């Protein structure tokens, strides 16, 4: 059983690699030992955002800023919300994964993959060979070595998206994107939520100024948030959990450990294939995504790349091209990231702190509070801030946006960072009035002008 390319894993990176190979006329197969579709459609992006939207609808029925509009939120039935989410997941898994692979002529092999040697893959007792391989097995939740945590069997994001109950209270260990998104889902659906974060502020990869603002908005909704907290131990007591920290114990009906993900390589027998692993368990790859075995490539989370579905898909395609004889290098200069809370926090390029570390004090920074953005004013929702970072010559280094739907305003800045645009390019580009994207022009203007002194569309 020979192929031009065999891909191990059917998530975003794997399916993108398979479709790229098929489009190039290669005979390709995808091996999947679990559920078709990987993390994003099954237990990641799609289900979490569907639940965020449901929680947002319930929240806004109770809290909106418009006079003369009378709404009420009667109750939130979590089982019904979960069932609708599950139907969407099943539909997308079929339409966007199973159907597209079949239409492209890609073979789908169900079973656990294991390398016999550097050239042979075993699946369900059968031997398969290919000119090239792409490993795209993704990542899975990991628990930190907190005493009692693993034994207490907390929720990870897997269980939180398929809950056994609608908990009255929830403690979340971890104030990163996954922890905050799930925390807001449950908080808006009437669960009492406490977030514990070990670092001094939430979302430690993001700009601290915007992180502090977001924390305030989440606390306004009733969440308790504690930062700089070290969890000393966890106990499960009946139908609840006790989380011990310095000087205080937190109790809740459910505990969510949102403390990171590790590359999924177990069971592949990569040693026999001559594939080296890094300190975090990731497949070691060069700039062309080639592993230490020249015929085996890796893409997405398993390769230690930024853990975003669009990065996985892009470099799944690149890995397939290179495995079929190409030579396309990684380019990660302008990777956007979005935390889909409400308001959302979206960033591309360097934060102010990162820019000053790399470029010194020549960095220039401008800010645009949302109460100076016309769209925010007509929506009566001025929560948030645009923050633009440029170098001494005015080249755009980064943009961070805290706003409802912040991710929808980021793409212009992604292009600006990637292609080294000057901030005047942003000012001189047309931006539709009364859009969130208009904030990019205004925050660029703020480098030279007092934006509050401009007319409404100038």
N, C-alpha and C positions, 0 to 999 in steps of 0.2 A: 504494500500500500504506500505509494510514493506521491508526494506533492511537491510543488514548487515552494510553497510556504505553509507552515503550520503555525497557527496562533493558539496559545494556551491562555484561555480566559475570554469571556464573551461580554465584558463590559464595554465602556465607551472606547477605550484604547484598542481592545481586541477587535471589535466590530469595525471600527474605523480602519484598522490595518487590513482586515479581510476585504473590505469593500475597495480599498486602494489596490490591493493585489489583484482582485477580480477585474477592476477597471483597466489594469495593465495586461490583461490576458493571461494571468498566472492561474494555475490550478491551486486553490487554497482551501484549507480546512480550519475550522475553529473547534477546539476541544474545551468542553465545559463540564466540570465535575459537580457543580451546584446548580443554582437557579440561573437560567438564561438572563443576561442583561446586566449583571454586575451590580455595583453599589448604587449608581446614580438613580436608575429607574426603580429599583426595588427597595432600597433602604437608605437612600441619600437625598439627592436634590429634589426629585419629584414628590415623594411622600411628605418630606418635611415642609416644602413650600405649599403644598396643598393644605396641610394642617395649619400653617401660618395664616393662610388666606381665610380659612374657616374661622380661626380665632379672631382675626381682624374684623370680620363681618359681625361677630357677636359683640366684640368690644365697641365697635363704632355705633352699634345699635343703642348702646348705653351712653356713649360719650361722643358727642359731635359738637362742633362749634357754631351751628347755624340757628339763629333765632327763628321762631315760628315753625320749626320742624320738630314734630313730636314722635319719637320712636321709643321702643322698649325691647329689651332682651329678656324673653320669658325664661328660657332654660337652654342649656347646652347639653345635648345628648351625645356623649363621646362615642358610644358604640356605633351610632348612625354615621357620625363624621368619619370614623375609621373605615366603615364599610364603603362609603363613597370614595375615599382615598384608595382603598384596595381595588375597587373596580377600575379606577383610572390607571393604576399601576399595571393591572392585568392587560388592559387595552393597549397601553404603550409598549409593554413587553412583547406583545404579539405583533403589533403594527410596525414598530421601529427596530425590532431586533429579529424575531423569527421570520417575519415576512420579507424583510429586506435582504437577509442572508440567502433565503431561498430564491428570491428574484435575481440575485447576483450570481447564482450558481455556486455558492460557497457551501461546502459540506459541513454539517454540524455533527460532531462526534460527542455523545454524552458519556462521560466517565472520567475517572481520576487519571490525570497524566503523571507519568513518572519516567524519567530518563533512564534508559538501560546503560547507555554509554554516550560519548560525545556526538554521535550521529543518529541515535535511535530513540524514539519515544514509545513508551508502552502505555496503552490505554485498554483497560478491561482485558488484559491478557494478550492483546494484539499488538504487533510491532508496526510502527509507522516511521517512515523516513522522509526527509524534506531537504531541499537545497538550503533552506533557511528557516529559522524559527523566530517567533516573536513571543516573549513572555509578557503577558498583560493580566496578571492575576490579582492586581489591586492591593488593597490593604484591609486590615480588620481592626476592631477596637482593641486597645491595650489598657491594662490596669497598672497603676503605679504600685510600688511595694509598700503600701500602707498596711500596717498590722490589722488583720481581720477583714480587709476590704474584699479580697477574692472569696474568702469563705462565706461572707454574708450574701453573695450573689446579688450585687446591685444591678440596676438597669445600666446598660450602655445605650447608645442611640438606637441599636437594633430593637431592644425591648420597649424603649420609649415611644417608638413609632408604631408598635403593635402592643399596646398596653393591656395588661390583664385586668386592670381596674381603672377607674377615674379617681386618682388619689386626692384626698383632702389636703395633703401637704407633701411637699417634695423638696429635698435638699439636692442641689446640683454642685458637684465637685468639678470645678473647671469653668473659667469665665472666658473661654475662647468662642469662636463662631458657633460650633455645634452646641455647646452648653447654653449660650445665650438664646439661640433660636428656639431650642426646646423649652427653655425656661419661660420665654414669653408666650409660647403656645399654651402651656399649662396655666400660667398666671392669668391669661386672658379668658381661660375657660374655668376660672374660679378656684383653682388650686392655690394654696398658700405656698409661695416659692421662696427659698433662700438659696443664694448663689455664693459659693466660697471659692475665691481665687487666690493662688499662692503668691502671685506677683503683685507689685504695688498698684496696678490698675488693670481693668478689663481689657481684653483684646491686646495682649502685650506686643503683638507685631504692628499695631497701629499707632497713630499719632496720639500721645497722651491727652492733648487738649480736647480732641474729639471724643476720646474714650471717656473722659470725665463728664462731658456733656451728655453722652449716651447713658451713662450710669444714672445721672439725675433724672432723665426721662423715664427710665425703667423703674426707678424708685418712686417716681410720681404715680406709677400705675400700681404700686403696692408691693413690689418685690423688695425683699431684704437682700442687700448685697454687701459682702464683706471681702475686702482685698487684703493682701499681705498676711493671709491666714495659712498656717501649717496644720494640716489634718494629722493628728497623732494616732488615731485608731478608729475603727468602725466595729459596731456590734449590731447583730440582728436579734431583735427581741420580739418574738411572736410575729405579728403582722406589721412591724415597724422597724426603724433603724435608729441607732444612736451614733452620732458623728462627734468624736471628741477632738477639740482643738485646745489651744492654750487658754485656759481659764473659762472655757464654756463648752457645753455639750448641746448639740442641735439634734432635735428629734423630728422624725417625719415618717409618714406612711410608706413613702418610697424614696429611694436614693438613686440618683443618676450620676455615674462616673463618666464625665466627658473630658477625658484626660489624654486624648491622642489616639493615633492609629499606627500600626506597624505593618510593613510590607508582608504580603502573604506568599511565602515560599516553601512552607512546610509540606513535606510529602513529594516534592518534585525530584528529589534525589539529585540536586544540582551538583553535588560533589562529583558524581559519576560523569556528569556532562562537562566538567572542567569550568564551571561558572562560579566566579568568586563573589562573595557577599561583603558588604560594608559593615561598619560598626552598629548600624541600626537595623541590620538584616536586609538591607536593600541590595538588589542586583547591581553590582558595579558596572558602569557603562562609560564609554568614552564620549566625546562630543558628537559622535555619529550614532549613539545609542547601541553600540556593539559591546557585548560582554567580553569576558576574558576567553570565551570560546568564540572564534571569529564567525561562526555560522549562526550564533544565537544572539538575538537582540532583545531589548526590553524597553517597555514604554509605560508611562503612567505612574501610579503610586508605587508599584513594585520596584521601579527604577530610582526611587528617591526624588522624583520630580515634584514640583509644587502640586499639592493635592487638590486640583481643580479638574472638573470633568472636561473643560475645554482644552486644558493643557494635555490631558490624557488623549483626547481625540486627535488633536493636532500632531502629537508626537507618535501616536499609533500609526498615522499615515506616513510620517517620516521614517519610522522604523521599518515599515513595510517596503518603502522605496529603497532604503539602504540595504535591506536584506536581499532585495532583488537586483542589487548592483549599483545603487545610487550612492551619493556621497554628500548628503545634506546635513549640515551641522545644527546643533541646538542653538536657539536664540531666545533667551529668557529675560531680555532687558525690560520689556513692557508687559508683564503679566498682571492683569487686573485681579483684584480680589474684592468680594462683596460679602458682608455679613447681613443677612436678610431679616434683621430685626426691623421694628417700626419705631423710630426712623432707622433706615439702613445706613451702614457705614461702608463706603466704597473707596478704594485707593488704587492708584497706579503709580509706579515709579517710587521716588524717595519721599519719605516723610521729612519734616523739618529737622528732626534730630539726626536722621541718617545723612541728610544733605550737609549739615554743619560738620558732621564727623568727617565726611569725605572732602568737602570743599572749603571748610573753614568759615570765617565770618563774612566772606564775600557773598554768601547766599542771601537772596531777597525773598521775603515772604509776604503774601497778602491774604487778607481774610474777608469773607463776605457773610455776615450773619443773614439767616434766611428772612429776617424781618425787613431786609432791603431788597428782597426778590419779589417782583410783582406776582408771580404764580402763588407763592406762599401766602401773600396778603389776601388774594381773592379766595383762597382755600381756608383762610383763618387758621393756618397751621404754620407758625414761624419757627418750628423746632429745627435747629440744625445750623450748619456752617460749611461754607466752601473754604478750602485752604490751598493756595497755590504756592509752589516752591520753584524758583528759577535761580540760575547761577548769575555771576557778575555780568555776563554778556546778555542775559535775558533769555537764555535757552531754558525751555520747560524741563524741569527735573522731576516733578511729581505733582499730583493733585489728590487731595483727600476730600470727600464729600460726605457729610452727615445730613441726611434728609430723607423724607419718605420717597421710596423708589430711587434711591441714590444711584444704584447700579445703572439705571437707564440713562443717566447723564454723563457717564464716564468715558464712553467710547471715543469721543473727540480727543480727550486727554491721552488715551492709549496711543492714538496715532501721533499726537504731539511728542510724547516721550519716545516712541519708537523712532521717529524720523527727525528728532532734534529740532522741532519748530521753536520759533521765537514767540514770546508771549504776545507780541504785536500781531502775529498771525491769527491768534485767537480773537483779538479785538476786531480785526479787519474782516473776519468771516461772519456772514449773516447768521443770526440766531433767531428763530421764531419767537415772537413776543408771547409772554405768558406760558413759557415752558420752563422746566427745570434746567434744561440745557443752557438757557440764557444766563444762568449763574456762572458759567465758565467765562463768558465774555465779561461779565461784571467783575468777577474776581481778578481777571487779568487787568481790567481798567483800574482796579483798586491799587495796583502797583504805582500808578501815576496820578490818580485822581481821588478825591473824596467822593465816593460813590453816593453817599447820602445827599450830596448837593446836586446830583444829576436829575434831569426830568425822568419821568417814569419809563420811557423807552429809549433813552439816550445812552 
